[in-house]
Amino acid sequence: MMIKPIGFLKAAAAAAGVKDNFNRANEDLEANASWTLESGTGGPLSIVSEELACTIDTGNSEIICSHSDTLAQAQWASVVVTGDSGTGECITGVVVRHTTGANCYALHIDLSGSFIRIMEWNAYSVLNTVTLATAASQTGEAFTAPYTLKLTANSTALKAYINDVEITGLASTDSTHTEGLAGIGMLSATGTKVMTLDDFDSGDL
């Protein structure tokens, strides 16, 4: 089922990638001067207690946040997953090579469905997916918060990492997107599930 994007946020450019530790007063992310809401009504990504929380509680809603710094074609983005609460499903992760709309690659984790995947978001095409148990077995890393998720894009190669250890079962190739922005993508499909993030980072490989 295609899920309609409801928002897109950009932040001001930086020379060598961009980062945000969200260490400021509670606010909707787009309320900060460093971010611009590109589409949608805003609000689902909010800073609460110096972390970034997905506050969507309606079915099939989506928002993409990304900084406005255009990186080299070989780029990466990472974020720390700090926790989750509520019931239902919330799919969260980082995006690279974003251009417009939902045109980007995403690394999504779904704790409720117990899977992690790399996808081309605009076509909602899953390039590779593994269960969290398989990913933990491949890396020796547990999906116990806090942990860092990272997505890299280099030429046509896409790779995913937990705590800087590659999840080899997610290695993918795709040539749809060749450049663009790095950022955060959050999708809440059902219920009131909320995941919290911290310490977004990005840069050139």
N, CA, C and O atoms as a DFTB+ gen file, in Angstrom:
820 C
 N C O
     1  1       0.838      -1.185       0.000
     2  2       0.000       0.000       0.000
     3  2       0.873       1.234       0.000
     4  3       1.751       1.358       0.854
     5  1       0.665       2.147      -0.923
     6  2       1.424       3.389      -0.971
     7  2       0.986       4.284       0.163
     8  3      -0.208       4.431       0.420
     9  1       1.963       4.894       0.856
    10  2       1.672       5.761       1.984
    11  2       2.046       7.181       1.623
    12  3       3.168       7.430       1.181
    13  1       1.147       8.100       1.798
    14  2       1.308       9.476       1.344
    15  2       2.228      10.263       2.256
    16  3       1.986      10.322       3.462
    17  1       3.289      10.878       1.711
    18  2       4.124      11.743       2.532
    19  2       3.349      12.969       2.984
    20  3       2.627      13.564       2.184
    21  1       3.479      13.365       4.255
    22  2       2.762      14.545       4.714
    23  2       3.696      15.694       5.077
    24  3       3.210      16.766       5.438
    25  1       4.999      15.523       4.998
    26  2       5.838      16.647       5.335
    27  2       7.280      16.424       4.974
    28  3       7.745      15.290       4.860
    29  1       7.993      17.541       4.794
    30  2       9.414      17.458       4.502
    31  2      10.071      18.673       5.091
    32  3       9.592      19.791       4.900
    33  1      11.165      18.482       5.807
    34  2      11.868      19.562       6.482
    35  2      13.309      19.613       6.031
    36  3      13.957      18.577       5.877
    37  1      13.812      20.813       5.818
    38  2      15.213      21.005       5.492
    39  2      15.871      21.894       6.531
    40  3      15.213      22.719       7.164
    41  1      17.187      21.720       6.703
    42  2      17.951      22.573       7.602
    43  2      19.061      23.260       6.833
    44  3      19.403      22.876       5.714
    45  1      19.621      24.298       7.466
    46  2      20.632      25.111       6.803
    47  2      21.882      24.305       6.473
    48  3      22.208      23.336       7.159
    49  1      22.577      24.717       5.415
    50  2      23.736      23.987       4.924
    51  2      24.925      24.104       5.863
    52  3      25.075      25.090       6.584
    53  1      25.758      23.088       5.839
    54  2      27.021      23.086       6.578
    55  2      28.093      22.528       5.668
    56  3      27.791      21.801       4.722
    57  1      29.348      22.864       5.947
    58  2      30.422      22.553       5.011
    59  2      30.676      21.057       4.866
    60  3      30.921      20.587       3.755
    61  1      30.624      20.312       5.937
    62  2      31.009      18.898       5.886
    63  2      29.909      18.026       6.468
    64  3      30.151      17.235       7.379
    65  1      28.721      18.171       5.948
    66  2      27.593      17.452       6.511
    67  2      26.986      18.229       7.649
    68  3      27.494      19.283       8.030
    69  1      25.905      17.718       8.195
    70  2      25.184      18.435       9.237
    71  2      24.840      17.485      10.366
    72  3      24.791      16.269      10.181
    73  1      24.603      18.053      11.538
    74  2      24.238      17.267      12.699
    75  2      23.283      18.074      13.559
    76  3      23.239      19.302      13.476
    77  1      22.525      17.377      14.380
    78  2      21.586      18.026      15.293
    79  2      21.451      17.128      16.516
    80  3      21.082      15.960      16.397
    81  1      21.755      17.686      17.708
    82  2      21.627      16.895      18.930
    83  2      20.307      17.167      19.655
    84  3      20.038      16.573      20.699
    85  1      19.482      18.067      19.103
    86  2      18.138      18.358      19.621
    87  2      18.155      18.877      21.055
    88  3      17.141      18.802      21.749
    89  1      19.283      19.400      21.504
    90  2      19.396      19.899      22.871
    91  2      18.892      21.334      22.967
    92  3      19.668      22.285      23.057
    93  1      17.570      21.458      22.945
    94  2      16.925      22.756      23.064
    95  2      15.520      22.558      23.620
    96  3      15.090      21.431      23.863
    97  1      14.819      23.656      23.815
    98  2      13.481      23.589      24.403
    99  2      12.522      22.802      23.510
   100  3      12.731      22.694      22.302
   101  1      11.481      22.261      24.113
   102  2      10.476      21.519      23.366
   103  2       9.883      22.386      22.259
   104  3       9.545      23.549      22.479
   105  1       9.763      21.804      21.073
   106  2       9.182      22.513      19.934
   107  2       8.946      21.526      18.804
   108  3       9.569      20.465      18.755
   109  1       8.037      21.882      17.890
   110  2       7.963      21.153      16.635
   111  2       9.253      21.425      15.883
   112  3       9.757      22.547      15.908
   113  1       9.789      20.428      15.225
   114  2      11.106      20.584      14.611
   115  2      11.129      21.737      13.622
   116  3      12.111      22.476      13.549
   117  1      10.037      21.896      12.850
   118  2      10.030      22.949      11.830
   119  2       9.935      24.350      12.427
   120  3      10.095      25.338      11.710
   121  1       9.673      24.447      13.746
   122  2       9.627      25.753      14.391
   123  2      11.025      26.334      14.575
   124  3      11.176      27.540      14.767
   125  1      12.038      25.489      14.519
   126  2      13.412      25.952      14.662
   127  2      13.863      26.632      13.379
   128  3      13.539      26.177      12.282
   129  1      14.608      27.719      13.517
   130  2      15.020      28.501      12.355
   131  2      15.924      27.723      11.409
   132  3      16.061      28.102      10.246
   133  1      16.533      26.664      11.871
   134  2      17.428      25.879      11.033
   135  2      16.687      24.927      10.098
   136  3      17.298      24.322       9.217
   137  1      15.371      24.791      10.286
   138  2      14.597      23.831       9.507
   139  2      13.479      24.536       8.747
   140  3      12.947      25.547       9.205
   141  1      13.131      24.001       7.596
   142  2      12.040      24.531       6.784
   143  2      11.096      23.408       6.409
   144  3      11.522      22.380       5.882
   145  1       9.821      23.599       6.679
   146  2       8.827      22.603       6.295
   147  2       8.532      22.747       4.813
   148  3       8.083      23.803       4.366
   149  1       8.782      21.695       4.049
   150  2       8.630      21.735       2.606
   151  2       7.226      21.368       2.141
   152  3       6.759      21.893       1.130
   153  1       6.554      20.491       2.848
   154  2       5.199      20.091       2.485
   155  2       4.502      19.510       3.696
   156  3       5.159      19.152       4.674
   157  1       3.186      19.411       3.651
   158  2       2.432      18.884       4.767
   159  2       2.144      19.938       5.823
   160  3       2.459      21.115       5.652
   161  1       1.540      19.493       6.916
   162  2       1.102      20.419       7.953
   163  2       2.090      20.558       9.091
   164  3       1.962      21.476       9.901
   165  1       3.064      19.681       9.176
   166  2       4.064      19.766      10.228
   167  2       3.574      19.208      11.549
   168  3       2.401      18.868      11.698
   169  1       4.494      19.118      12.515
   170  2       4.144      18.707      13.859
   171  2       4.497      17.285      14.250
   172  3       4.825      17.057      15.414
   173  1       4.451      16.302      13.339
   174  2       4.694      14.924      13.775
   175  2       6.082      14.680      14.351
   176  3       6.240      13.800      15.198
   177  1       7.085      15.425      13.922
   178  2       8.417      15.308      14.511
   179  2       8.609      16.465      15.468
   180  3       8.655      17.622      15.050
   181  1       8.721      16.158      16.752
   182  2       8.794      17.188      17.774
   183  2       9.931      16.908      18.734
   184  3      10.231      15.756      19.044
   185  1      10.555      17.966      19.196
   186  2      11.589      17.840      20.213
   187  2      10.905      17.823      21.576
   188  3      10.182      18.753      21.932
   189  1      11.144      16.753      22.335
   190  2      10.584      16.571      23.664
   191  2      11.706      16.106      24.582
   192  3      12.306      15.054      24.360
   193  1      11.982      16.892      25.606
   194  2      13.043      16.541      26.568
   195  2      14.360      16.270      25.866
   196  3      15.053      15.303      26.182
   197  1      14.707      17.128      24.910
   198  2      15.980      17.101      24.188
   199  2      16.178      15.826      23.378
   200  3      17.309      15.382      23.184
   201  1      15.081      15.235      22.905
   202  2      15.111      14.137      21.957
   203  2      14.070      14.405      20.879
   204  3      13.184      15.242      21.053
   205  1      14.184      13.687      19.759
   206  2      13.228      13.845      18.674
   207  2      12.213      12.723      18.748
   208  3      12.576      11.549      18.676
   209  1      10.947      13.073      18.891
   210  2       9.885      12.080      19.034
   211  2       8.924      12.158      17.864
   212  3       8.591      13.243      17.389
   213  1       8.481      10.992      17.405
   214  2       7.420      10.910      16.413
   215  2       6.096      10.929      17.153
   216  3       5.821      10.020      17.937
   217  1       5.267      11.943      16.926
   218  2       4.029      12.114      17.680
   219  2       2.796      11.781      16.860
   220  3       1.678      12.017      17.317
   221  1       2.968      11.238      15.657
   222  2       1.821      10.830      14.858
   223  2       1.075       9.722      15.584
   224  3       1.697       8.767      16.049
   225  1      -0.243       9.828      15.690
   226  2      -1.002       8.741      16.293
   227  2      -2.204       8.360      15.428
   228  3      -3.153       7.747      15.917
   229  1      -2.163       8.720      14.154
   230  2      -3.196       8.312      13.220
   231  2      -2.596       7.329      12.228
   232  3      -1.385       7.334      12.007
   233  1      -3.416       6.500      11.637
   234  2      -2.914       5.468      10.746
   235  2      -2.330       6.025       9.470
   236  3      -2.781       7.041       8.940
   237  1      -1.306       5.327       8.988
   238  2      -0.743       5.565       7.657
   239  2      -0.300       7.009       7.428
   240  3      -0.689       7.627       6.437
   241  1       0.500       7.541       8.326
   242  2       1.026       8.890       8.191
   243  2       2.537       8.842       8.092
   244  3       3.177       7.935       8.625
   245  1       3.104       9.825       7.406
   246  2       4.537       9.788       7.150
   247  2       5.091      11.192       7.108
   248  3       4.412      12.124       6.678
   249  1       6.324      11.344       7.554
   250  2       7.023      12.621       7.412
   251  2       8.491      12.337       7.139
   252  3       9.054      11.367       7.646
   253  1       9.103      13.196       6.331
   254  2      10.535      13.093       6.073
   255  2      11.178      14.390       6.525
   256  3      10.718      15.474       6.164
   257  1      12.246      14.287       7.318
   258  2      13.033      15.448       7.699
   259  2      14.404      15.328       7.068
   260  3      15.007      14.254       7.099
   261  1      14.906      16.406       6.499
   262  2      16.242      16.343       5.923
   263  2      16.898      17.702       5.967
   264  3      16.225      18.728       5.874
   265  1      18.209      17.711       6.109
   266  2      18.964      18.956       6.086
   267  2      19.221      19.401       4.654
   268  3      19.231      18.573       3.743
   269  1      19.424      20.668       4.448
   270  2      19.538      21.225       3.102
   271  2      20.960      21.187       2.552
   272  3      21.221      21.724       1.476
   273  1      21.867      20.567       3.269
   274  2      23.238      20.457       2.774
   275  2      23.318      19.323       1.755
   276  3      23.106      18.162       2.106
   277  1      23.621      19.649       0.494
   278  2      23.794      18.623      -0.525
   279  2      25.190      18.041      -0.405
   280  3      26.185      18.740      -0.598
   281  1      25.257      16.774      -0.089
   282  2      26.530      16.103       0.123
   283  2      27.062      15.549      -1.190
   284  3      26.397      15.632      -2.222
   285  1      28.258      14.986      -1.148
   286  2      28.803      14.268      -2.293
   287  2      27.928      13.045      -2.577
   288  3      27.123      12.645      -1.737
   289  1      28.090      12.456      -3.763
   290  2      27.274      11.282      -4.072
   291  2      27.535      10.152      -3.073
   292  3      26.630       9.375      -2.767
   293  1      28.767      10.059      -2.566
   294  2      29.105       9.082      -1.528
   295  2      28.852       9.747      -0.173
   296  3      29.615      10.614       0.253
   297  1      27.795       9.341       0.483
   298  2      27.371      10.034       1.697
   299  2      26.813       9.053       2.725
   300  3      26.589       7.878       2.433
   301  1      26.595       9.570       3.941
   302  2      26.062       8.746       5.016
   303  2      25.191       9.595       5.934
   304  3      25.306      10.820       5.978
   305  1      24.324       8.912       6.661
   306  2      23.524       9.551       7.699
   307  2      23.348       8.569       8.836
   308  3      23.237       7.365       8.608
   309  1      23.321       9.074      10.070
   310  2      23.131       8.209      11.229
   311  2      22.273       8.906      12.271
   312  3      22.156      10.132      12.287
   313  1      21.676       8.102      13.140
   314  2      20.877       8.632      14.235
   315  2      20.888       7.606      15.362
   316  3      21.007       6.405      15.118
   317  1      20.766       8.083      16.583
   318  2      20.712       7.202      17.746
   319  2      19.250       6.942      18.106
   320  3      18.482       7.881      18.314
   321  1      18.870       5.670      18.179
   322  2      17.538       5.295      18.650
   323  2      17.606       5.176      20.165
   324  3      18.375       4.378      20.699
   325  1      16.789       5.982      20.858
   326  2      16.890       6.034      22.316
   327  2      15.750       5.328      23.036
   328  3      15.845       5.089      24.240
   329  1      14.672       4.990      22.330
   330  2      13.589       4.282      23.009
   331  2      12.318       4.262      22.205
   332  3      12.247       4.823      21.112
   333  1      11.295       3.600      22.761
   334  2       9.973       3.578      22.139
   335  2       8.931       3.365      23.219
   336  3       9.229       2.838      24.291
   337  1       7.688       3.785      22.926
   338  2       6.591       3.639      23.879
   339  2       5.283       3.544      23.114
   340  3       5.254       3.738      21.899
   341  1       4.211       3.249      23.816
   342  2       2.903       3.138      23.194
   343  2       2.699       1.800      22.523
   344  3       3.533       0.900      22.633
   345  1       1.579       1.675      21.824
   346  2       1.238       0.431      21.155
   347  2       1.031       0.676      19.667
   348  3       0.752       1.799      19.245
   349  1       1.170      -0.375      18.882
   350  2       1.023      -0.264      17.434
   351  2       2.374      -0.339      16.756
   352  3       3.285      -1.014      17.236
   353  1       2.497       0.350      15.647
   354  2       3.691       0.261      14.807
   355  2       4.220       1.657      14.488
   356  3       3.457       2.556      14.134
   357  1       5.536       1.826      14.619
   358  2       6.193       3.061      14.196
   359  2       7.489       2.680      13.502
   360  3       8.354       2.041      14.101
   361  1       7.624       3.067      12.254
   362  2       8.807       2.734      11.460
   363  2       9.666       3.986      11.339
   364  3       9.193       5.037      10.908
   365  1      10.920       3.864      11.720
   366  2      11.783       5.019      11.895
   367  2      13.149       4.765      11.292
   368  3      13.585       3.616      11.227
   369  1      13.845       5.822      10.844
   370  2      15.212       5.649      10.379
   371  2      15.784       6.891       9.730
   372  3      15.287       8.003       9.911
   373  1      16.855       6.668       8.961
   374  2      17.554       7.763       8.302
   375  2      17.387       7.654       6.790
   376  3      17.105       6.580       6.258
   377  1      17.567       8.787       6.107
   378  2      17.488       8.809       4.653
   379  2      18.747       9.445       4.075
   380  3      19.375      10.293       4.711
   381  1      19.109       9.028       2.863
   382  2      20.217       9.628       2.125
   383  2      19.757       9.902       0.694
   384  3      18.777       9.333       0.215
   385  1      20.499      10.792       0.028
   386  2      20.263      11.154      -1.370
   387  2      18.825      11.612      -1.617
   388  3      18.209      11.255      -2.621
   389  1      18.306      12.404      -0.689
   390  2      16.959      12.940      -0.885
   391  2      16.995      14.123      -1.858
   392  3      17.873      14.982      -1.774
   393  1      16.032      14.153      -2.777
   394  2      15.914      15.291      -3.699
   395  2      14.593      16.012      -3.477
   396  3      14.582      17.100      -2.901
   397  1      13.482      15.438      -3.918
   398  2      12.170      16.053      -3.735
   399  2      11.167      14.994      -3.281
   400  3      11.367      13.800      -3.504
   401  1      10.099      15.441      -2.650
   402  2       9.051      14.511      -2.232
   403  2       9.615      13.385      -1.399
   404  3      10.300      13.617      -0.403
   405  1       9.324      12.155      -1.812
   406  2       9.843      10.972      -1.116
   407  2      10.958      10.310      -1.911
   408  3      11.225       9.123      -1.726
   409  1      11.608      11.052      -2.787
   410  2      12.703      10.512      -3.599
   411  2      13.978      10.428      -2.761
   412  3      14.678      11.425      -2.581
   413  1      14.271       9.234      -2.252
   414  2      15.443       9.029      -1.406
   415  2      15.579       7.544      -1.111
   416  3      14.705       6.745      -1.447
   417  1      16.680       7.193      -0.481
   418  2      16.861       5.869       0.103
   419  2      16.678       5.989       1.611
   420  3      17.045       6.998       2.213
   421  1      16.107       4.949       2.211
   422  2      15.852       4.982       3.648
   423  2      16.302       3.685       4.298
   424  3      16.200       2.606       3.715
   425  1      16.798       3.816       5.514
   426  2      17.020       2.674       6.398
   427  2      15.941       2.752       7.457
   428  3      15.929       3.683       8.262
   429  1      15.037       1.788       7.469
   430  2      13.897       1.779       8.384
   431  2      14.005       0.621       9.359
   432  3      14.347      -0.499       8.979
   433  1      13.712       0.904      10.615
   434  2      13.603      -0.148      11.619
   435  2      12.183      -0.139      12.165
   436  3      11.611       0.921      12.418
   437  1      11.623      -1.322      12.345
   438  2      10.291      -1.487      12.904
   439  2      10.399      -2.450      14.079
   440  3      10.513      -3.660      13.881
   441  1      10.364      -1.920      15.301
   442  2      10.508      -2.768      16.477
   443  2       9.296      -3.662      16.679
   444  3       9.425      -4.782      17.172
   445  1       8.108      -3.171      16.299
   446  2       6.894      -3.976      16.456
   447  2       6.908      -5.164      15.506
   448  3       6.561      -6.283      15.886
   449  1       7.316      -4.907      14.256
   450  2       7.378      -5.977      13.273
   451  2       8.679      -6.744      13.293
   452  3       8.839      -7.741      12.589
   453  1       9.626      -6.262      14.121
   454  2      10.920      -6.922      14.316
   455  2      11.696      -7.096      13.010
   456  3      12.239      -8.168      12.743
   457  1      11.746      -6.028      12.192
   458  2      12.551      -6.086      10.979
   459  2      13.277      -4.760      10.764
   460  3      12.931      -3.733      11.348
   461  1      14.291      -4.819       9.910
   462  2      15.019      -3.635       9.483
   463  2      15.234      -3.762       7.989
   464  3      15.477      -4.865       7.498
   465  1      15.152      -2.653       7.243
   466  2      15.184      -2.738       5.792
   467  2      15.811      -1.501       5.169
   468  3      15.835      -0.424       5.763
   469  1      16.324      -1.688       3.945
   470  2      16.716      -0.570       3.087
   471  2      15.684      -0.490       1.973
   472  3      15.325      -1.508       1.380
   473  1      15.204       0.724       1.686
   474  2      14.188       0.855       0.656
   475  2      14.389       2.120      -0.156
   476  3      14.966       3.100       0.314
   477  1      13.901       2.075      -1.386
   478  2      13.752       3.280      -2.207
   479  2      12.361       3.800      -1.885
   480  3      11.362       3.163      -2.219
   481  1      12.293       4.967      -1.229
   482  2      11.056       5.384      -0.571
   483  2       9.980       5.824      -1.563
   484  3       8.806       5.524      -1.347
   485  1      10.329       6.510      -2.619
   486  2       9.301       7.064      -3.502
   487  2       8.423       5.973      -4.101
   488  3       7.200       6.106      -4.129
   489  1       9.038       4.898      -4.578
   490  2       8.279       3.782      -5.138
   491  2       7.872       2.781      -4.064
   492  3       7.197       1.794      -4.356
   493  1       8.278       3.033      -2.830
   494  2       8.054       2.126      -1.719
   495  2       8.574       0.732      -2.051
   496  3       7.925      -0.283      -1.800
   497  1       9.774       0.731      -2.625
   498  2      10.395      -0.514      -3.073
   499  2      11.422      -0.971      -2.041
   500  3      12.434      -0.303      -1.826
   501  1      11.158      -2.115      -1.402
   502  2      12.085      -2.663      -0.419
   503  2      13.237      -3.336      -1.160
   504  3      13.026      -4.302      -1.893
   505  1      14.452      -2.828      -0.971
   506  2      15.627      -3.379      -1.647
   507  2      16.181      -4.580      -0.912
   508  3      16.687      -5.513      -1.536
   509  1      16.090      -4.567       0.411
   510  2      16.529      -5.699       1.217
   511  2      15.956      -5.566       2.615
   512  3      15.826      -4.455       3.130
   513  1      15.614      -6.680       3.229
   514  2      15.080      -6.661       4.588
   515  2      15.531      -7.913       5.336
   516  3      15.646      -8.989       4.749
   517  1      15.784      -7.763       6.633
   518  2      16.098      -8.907       7.492
   519  2      15.394      -8.693       8.822
   520  3      15.043      -7.566       9.170
   521  1      15.188      -9.777       9.567
   522  2      14.632      -9.654      10.903
   523  2      15.686      -9.066      11.837
   524  3      16.884      -9.122      11.559
   525  1      15.222      -8.507      12.940
   526  2      16.166      -7.970      13.915
   527  2      17.030      -9.082      14.502
   528  3      18.196      -8.858      14.829
   529  1      16.470     -10.261      14.634
   530  2      17.250     -11.394      15.150
   531  2      18.385     -11.739      14.195
   532  3      19.506     -12.003      14.632
   533  1      18.103     -11.739      12.889
   534  2      19.146     -12.016      11.903
   535  2      20.208     -10.934      11.919
   536  3      21.402     -11.230      11.881
   537  1      19.773      -9.664      11.976
   538  2      20.724      -8.555      12.014
   539  2      21.612      -8.634      13.251
   540  3      22.813      -8.378      13.171
   541  1      21.030      -8.985      14.385
   542  2      21.814      -9.109      15.611
   543  2      22.816     -10.250      15.501
   544  3      23.941     -10.142      15.988
   545  1      22.409     -11.345      14.859
   546  2      23.312     -12.478      14.680
   547  2      24.470     -12.127      13.758
   548  3      25.603     -12.548      13.989
   549  1      24.183     -11.352      12.710
   550  2      25.231     -10.980      11.755
   551  2      26.238      -9.996      12.337
   552  3      27.397      -9.976      11.924
   553  1      25.802      -9.185      13.289
   554  2      26.652      -8.105      13.799
   555  2      27.173      -8.336      15.210
   556  3      28.184      -7.755      15.604
   557  1      26.493      -9.177      15.967
   558  2      26.838      -9.320      17.371
   559  2      26.366      -8.146      18.208
   560  3      26.767      -8.000      19.362
   561  1      25.506      -7.302      17.625
   562  2      24.994      -6.122      18.317
   563  2      23.512      -6.318      18.629
   564  3      22.760      -6.833      17.802
   565  1      23.104      -5.908      19.814
   566  2      21.701      -6.031      20.223
   567  2      20.949      -4.740      19.932
   568  3      21.502      -3.648      20.062
   569  1      19.691      -4.871      19.540
   570  2      18.843      -3.707      19.302
   571  2      18.204      -3.274      20.618
   572  3      16.984      -3.272      20.784
   573  1      19.085      -2.910      21.543
   574  2      18.675      -2.435      22.857
   575  2      19.088      -0.982      22.988
   576  3      20.279      -0.672      22.950
   577  1      18.127      -0.091      23.141
   578  2      18.415       1.342      23.178
   579  2      19.318       1.700      24.361
   580  3      19.192       1.145      25.453
   581  1      20.241       2.653      24.108
   582  2      20.468       3.386      22.856
   583  2      21.414       2.632      21.911
   584  3      22.344       1.953      22.345
   585  1      21.149       2.770      20.620
   586  2      22.028       2.219      19.595
   587  2      21.961       3.129      18.379
   588  3      20.984       3.850      18.178
   589  1      23.022       3.084      17.566
   590  2      23.131       3.970      16.414
   591  2      22.847       3.215      15.129
   592  3      23.405       2.144      14.891
   593  1      21.969       3.783      14.293
   594  2      21.697       3.263      12.960
   595  2      22.356       4.172      11.930
   596  3      22.318       5.397      12.054
   597  1      22.953       3.567      10.923
   598  2      23.661       4.339       9.901
   599  2      23.391       3.743       8.531
   600  3      23.357       2.524       8.365
   601  1      23.197       4.623       7.545
   602  2      23.002       4.220       6.155
   603  2      24.033       4.932       5.304
   604  3      24.223       6.141       5.433
   605  1      24.709       4.180       4.423
   606  2      25.680       4.784       3.514
   607  2      25.272       4.522       2.076
   608  3      24.654       3.504       1.764
   609  1      25.629       5.464       1.201
   610  2      25.414       5.312      -0.241
   611  2      26.708       5.687      -0.940
   612  3      27.230       6.785      -0.749
   613  1      27.225       4.767      -1.754
   614  2      28.470       4.999      -2.478
   615  2      28.319       4.387      -3.859
   616  3      28.255       3.164      -3.991
   617  1      28.261       5.224      -4.895
   618  2      27.930       4.774      -6.236
   619  2      26.559       4.109      -6.175
   620  3      25.595       4.764      -5.778
   621  1      26.430       2.851      -6.547
   622  2      25.133       2.176      -6.473
   623  2      24.994       1.304      -5.227
   624  3      23.974       0.639      -5.044
   625  1      26.013       1.306      -4.375
   626  2      26.019       0.429      -3.203
   627  2      25.400       1.113      -1.991
   628  3      25.741       2.251      -1.665
   629  1      24.491       0.413      -1.330
   630  2      23.853       0.889      -0.109
   631  2      24.151      -0.100       1.008
   632  3      23.986      -1.308       0.838
   633  1      24.594       0.423       2.165
   634  2      24.939      -0.447       3.290
   635  2      24.337       0.129       4.572
   636  3      24.190       1.341       4.729
   637  1      23.993      -0.792       5.487
   638  2      23.406      -0.404       6.764
   639  2      24.278      -0.894       7.909
   640  3      24.948      -1.921       7.804
   641  1      24.258      -0.141       9.007
   642  2      25.103      -0.449      10.159
   643  2      24.319      -0.247      11.451
   644  3      23.436       0.607      11.530
   645  1      24.652      -1.040      12.455
   646  2      24.241      -0.781      13.829
   647  2      25.510      -0.645      14.642
   648  3      26.364      -1.533      14.642
   649  1      25.627       0.485      15.341
   650  2      26.831       0.772      16.143
   651  2      28.102       0.576      15.329
   652  3      29.092       0.038      15.825
   653  1      28.067       1.025      14.051
   654  2      29.196       0.994      13.119
   655  2      29.606      -0.411      12.696
   656  3      30.691      -0.585      12.140
   657  1      28.775      -1.412      12.941
   658  2      29.018      -2.762      12.451
   659  2      28.035      -3.029      11.312
   660  3      26.828      -2.863      11.487
   661  1      28.544      -3.442      10.139
   662  2      27.662      -3.618       8.990
   663  2      26.688      -4.781       9.177
   664  3      27.063      -5.860       9.636
   665  1      25.430      -4.533       8.810
   666  2      24.424      -5.585       8.741
   667  2      24.519      -6.156       7.328
   668  3      23.890      -5.640       6.404
   669  1      25.290      -7.200       7.163
   670  2      25.650      -7.667       5.820
   671  2      24.446      -8.124       5.011
   672  3      24.454      -8.027       3.784
   673  1      23.419      -8.616       5.675
   674  2      22.243      -9.081       4.958
   675  2      21.426      -7.982       4.322
   676  3      20.511      -8.261       3.548
   677  1      21.743      -6.719       4.637
   678  2      21.012      -5.593       4.058
   679  2      21.731      -4.949       2.879
   680  3      21.173      -4.059       2.238
   681  1      22.939      -5.371       2.580
   682  2      23.692      -4.767       1.468
   683  2      22.854      -4.822       0.189
   684  3      22.336      -5.874      -0.187
   685  1      22.735      -3.667      -0.469
   686  2      21.864      -3.542      -1.633
   687  2      22.541      -2.718      -2.711
   688  3      23.510      -2.008      -2.446
   689  1      22.026      -2.816      -3.928
   690  2      22.465      -1.950      -5.022
   691  2      21.253      -1.361      -5.710
   692  3      20.243      -2.039      -5.901
   693  1      21.358      -0.086      -6.085
   694  2      20.283       0.590      -6.797
   695  2      20.856       1.867      -7.407
   696  3      21.757       2.484      -6.839
   697  1      20.328       2.261      -8.570
   698  2      20.855       3.444      -9.268
   699  2      19.816       4.547      -9.420
   700  3      20.023       5.483     -10.193
   701  1      18.705       4.455      -8.698
   702  2      17.623       5.439      -8.858
   703  2      18.066       6.838      -8.459
   704  3      17.791       7.796      -9.182
   705  1      18.741       6.978      -7.331
   706  2      19.131       8.287      -6.797
   707  2      20.652       8.384      -6.744
   708  3      21.320       7.472      -6.257
   709  1      21.193       9.478      -7.240
   710  2      22.644       9.624      -7.338
   711  2      23.213      10.735      -6.464
   712  3      24.429      10.804      -6.284
   713  1      22.374      11.598      -5.919
   714  2      22.850      12.698      -5.078
   715  2      21.685      13.238      -4.271
   716  3      20.539      12.837      -4.474
   717  1      21.983      14.154      -3.352
   718  2      20.916      14.795      -2.599
   719  2      21.247      14.986      -1.136
   720  3      22.409      15.137      -0.760
   721  1      20.209      14.978      -0.315
   722  2      20.294      15.348       1.084
   723  2      20.299      14.139       2.002
   724  3      19.859      13.055       1.619
   725  1      20.797      14.329       3.207
   726  2      20.698      13.316       4.250
   727  2      19.703      13.785       5.292
   728  3      19.539      14.988       5.496
   729  1      19.037      12.853       5.954
   730  2      18.057      13.279       6.934
   731  2      17.427      12.149       7.704
   732  3      18.003      11.067       7.823
   733  1      16.223      12.403       8.238
   734  2      15.505      11.466       9.085
   735  2      14.140      11.204       8.478
   736  3      13.455      12.133       8.050
   737  1      13.742       9.938       8.440
   738  2      12.401       9.599       7.986
   739  2      11.676       8.819       9.058
   740  3      12.227       7.866       9.609
   741  1      10.445       9.205       9.364
   742  2       9.661       8.503      10.370
   743  2       8.279       8.188       9.813
   744  3       7.635       9.042       9.204
   745  1       7.835       6.962      10.025
   746  2       6.545       6.515       9.535
   747  2       5.785       5.851      10.670
   748  3       6.283       4.909      11.287
   749  1       4.593       6.334      10.946
   750  2       3.743       5.693      11.946
   751  2       2.534       5.134      11.236
   752  3       1.716       5.891      10.715
   753  1       2.407       3.816      11.205
   754  2       1.341       3.192      10.439
   755  2       0.094       2.921      11.269
   756  3      -1.020       3.049      10.763
   757  1       0.261       2.550      12.527
   758  2      -0.897       2.208      13.340
   759  2      -0.694       2.630      14.785
   760  3       0.433       2.730      15.270
   761  1      -1.802       2.875      15.460
   762  2      -1.792       3.065      16.901
   763  2      -1.071       4.292      17.389
   764  3      -1.009       5.306      16.695
   765  1      -0.523       4.202      18.591
   766  2       0.112       5.340      19.256
   767  2       1.600       5.085      19.507
   768  3       2.200       5.723      20.372
   769  1       2.185       4.169      18.768
   770  2       3.598       3.859      18.952
   771  2       4.451       5.093      18.682
   772  3       4.266       5.773      17.672
   773  1       5.371       5.378      19.570
   774  2       6.286       6.510      19.427
   775  2       7.713       6.015      19.622
   776  3       8.004       5.330      20.603
   777  1       8.599       6.356      18.698
   778  2      10.019       6.087      18.866
   779  2      10.750       7.405      19.033
   780  3      10.366       8.411      18.435
   781  1      11.790       7.408      19.833
   782  2      12.560       8.614      20.091
   783  2      13.974       8.468      19.555
   784  3      14.584       7.402      19.631
   785  1      14.479       9.574      19.010
   786  2      15.798       9.616      18.373
   787  2      16.638      10.721      18.964
   788  3      16.111      11.648      19.580
   789  1      17.948      10.629      18.781
   790  2      18.862      11.660      19.242
   791  2      20.086      11.678      18.340
   792  3      20.345      10.717      17.616
   793  1      20.827      12.759      18.384
   794  2      22.164      12.882      17.759
   795  2      22.189      12.481      16.297
   796  3      22.898      11.550      15.915
   797  1      21.413      13.187      15.475
   798  2      21.497      12.997      14.037
   799  2      22.851      13.491      13.539
   800  3      23.352      14.514      14.005
   801  1      23.447      12.758      12.585
   802  2      24.726      13.154      12.008
   803  2      24.753      12.726      10.554
   804  3      24.012      11.826      10.159
   805  1      25.605      13.365       9.746
   806  2      25.709      13.024       8.317
   807  2      27.002      13.589       7.777
   808  3      27.658      14.408       8.419
   809  1      27.367      13.130       6.560
   810  2      28.575      13.655       5.957
   811  2      28.911      12.907       4.665
   812  3      28.165      12.041       4.209
   813  1      30.064      13.274       4.091
   814  2      30.580      12.606       2.909
   815  2      31.409      11.404       3.334
   816  3      32.088      11.445       4.361
   817  1      31.356      10.338       2.549
   818  2      32.191       9.181       2.815
   819  2      33.636       9.463       2.417
   820  3      34.498       8.598       2.567
